[in-house]
Amino acid sequence: MIQVCLNGTRGPGDSAAVPMSPGAMAEEAARAVAAGAVDVHVHPRTPCGSHSLSPRVLAETLTAIRDAVDVPVGVTTGAWAEPDPVRRVERVRAWTVLPDHASVNWHEPGAEELAAALLGRGVGVEAGLWSGTEGPARFLASPLAPRVLRILAEVTDPVAATAESTALALLATLAGSPEGPPVLLHGEDGGAWPVLRLARRLGLDTRIGLEDTLLLPDGSPAASNAQLVAAALGPDGLTGPAGLTC
């Protein structure tokens, strides 16, 4: 399974290709799904471009994307969208249109309560376990661990030369995770492509999109999320620029 991550914390200052409005997100999602993505992850934005978990913003974003694609659509619940853990749970309980799933960063304060609120509303939980944080240990000790939809193993090492080893170390810490939830492994920036290739070699779910990288495997700027998805599913998703495995 390959998920497309449409925008993340990036904005127009990073790339003109980053979708900000519900309509632009829907268009990007449609193109990415046509290119082979089977799941969508998005960061809803206000008209001013701010991250938001408000019911209105979420409803507009999800409705637009679902009008364009027929695949699961998930959202972030990261602290950048709502810093107050109590307020974050209140937002989830007030949602009028529900995503298929939502990512919960287990190293952030209030993760357990947030995940419980999502599960209570029938929303699948992607357990965001970041390398270099206490998230994996906290998750493995959580009574909610067996109930998550998937483990979102996030390699925060942005260096191409070391990201794969960081990813393997993160996977090793998850060896004691409960049976059942699949692992979606992905990297970011310089580590995005090496980690994606590792995930494909290991047979794990993965993701790609403008949230994780602005560049194609050859280092040129990506014109769209669809272009990244196509590269991930093609030969470049298994081998490096010179045909060498990464």
Secondary structure, DSSP 4 states (H G I P E B T S, - for coil): -EEEE--TT--TTT-TTS--SHHHHHHHHHHHHHHT--EEEE--B-TTS-B---HHHHHHHHHHHHHH--S-EEEE--TTT---HHHHHHHHHH-SS--SEEEEETTSTTHHHHHHHHHHTT-EEEEEEETTSSHHHHHHT-TTGGG-SEEEEE-----HHHHHHHHHHHHHHGGGSPSS--EEEE--GGGHHHHHHHHHHHT-EEEESTTT-SB-TTSPBPS-HHHHHHHHHSGGGTS-TTS---
